[in-house]
Structures are given as structure tokens and as C-alpha cells.
Amino acid sequence: QVQLVESGGGLVQPGGSLRLSCAASGSIFSIGAMRWGRQAPGKQRELVAEITSSGRTNYVDSVKGRFTISRDNAKNTVYLQMNSLKPEDTAVYYCNADIFSEGNYWGKGTQVTVSS
């Protein structure tokens, strides 16, 4: 059994910053790619950032230059540093990970609200 638990969401003003964390626990031998996705009200979930096990990163165009994904393999944790936040970044943010021999898992999400 594998669990992904996100933290760090909240309310922030436009232009502000937040740092999300996601810790994986359970039957984990190793973790492949880790990702952050988000889902705004009335919209489909979208992937915003990915980091491979070797540290290679990819971002959706709308967050490039503002968001940074990183990971701590010793802690089975992935982070998302979000700067210059905009109202359109408001969404529930979900962590996703490829767990070796277990499959692909999603966390339950953390709310991020960007509003003045």
C-alpha cells in the first residue's frame, strides 16, 4: 500500500509564493518520475510539472519560469516552489508518482487559492 500526502497549500495574494510538498510512504522500493498536477473548478486535471528519477524536469508552458519542481529521494518527497502566483493558478494541486512494482499513484490534493 502506497500513500502520497500533499501539504503547503493555502491562500496567497497575486504575486506571492507557496511551496508545496508531497511525501510518499508505504511499500516503496524506488520511485520513478514524480509529478504535480492541478484541477481548477469546472476544468480537467492538467499536469504542470514533472521530474524524473535522474532529476530531469518538464513544465507546462503556463508555469515555466515561475514554478520549480524538485525532489529529495532520501525522503521520498517531491516539492513544487511556486512564485509570481496568478489568480489563474487557483486549483487543487495533486501529487503523482510512479512507484516501482506498485504502479502509478495520486495524492488527495491540497487547495491553492490566489486572490487579493
Secondary structure, DSSP 8 states (H G I E B T S, - for coil): -EEEEEE--EEE-TT--EEEEEEEEES-S-EEEEEEEEE-TTS--EEEEEE-TT--EEE-GGGTTTEEEEEEGGGTEEEEEE-S--GGG-EEEEEEEEETTTEEEE---EEEEE--
